[in-house]
Amino acid sequence: MDYVSALVPPVVMAVFFVGLIVTIVKTQGGANKAKEDAAVDSAMARAEAVRQARRDT
């Protein structure tokens, strides 16, 4: 029975890891993709503007 108690934690962790990966993959895209992309694009634009302003001064 020691082998069962030795195998349970890795198996449980593997099941939760697979569930996490499935959840991440399923939530990619969808209805919120455009909002997420727009938020990232605006953050990148602000960072670029700050970098350009620092370079110009």
N, C-alpha and C positions, 0 to 999 in steps of 0.2 A: 503493500500500500504506500510505501514511501515514494515510489515512482509517480503515483497519482498526485500526491501533494507537491511533488517537484515540478510536474507538468502543468498544473492548474494556473499558476500566475502568468507564465508566458502565453498560454492559450487565451486567457482572459484579456491580456494586453493586446494580443494580435487581433482579437475580435473587435475591441474598441478602436484600434488603429484603423482597421479596414472600414469600420463605421464612420470614422472621422474623414477618411479619404473620400468615401462615397458621398458624404454630406458636402464636402468642399467641391467636389466635381459637379454635384447637382445644383449648387447655388451659383456656379459660374454662369454668367449670361443672364438671360431672363429679362423680366420687366425692369429691374434696377440697373441693368448693364449700362444703359445710356447715361443715367445719373452718375454712376460710379466713374464712367469714362470722362464725363464732363468735369467732375470734381478733380480728378487727377490732372486733366488738361489745364484747368485753371490754376492748380497749385504749381504745375510745371511752368506755366507762363509767368506767374508771380516770381518764382525763383529765378527765372531767366531775366526778368526785368530788374530785379535787385542786383544780379550779377553784372548786367550791362551798366547799371547806374554806378556801381562801384568802380567798374573799369573806366568809365568816362570821366570820373572825378579825379 
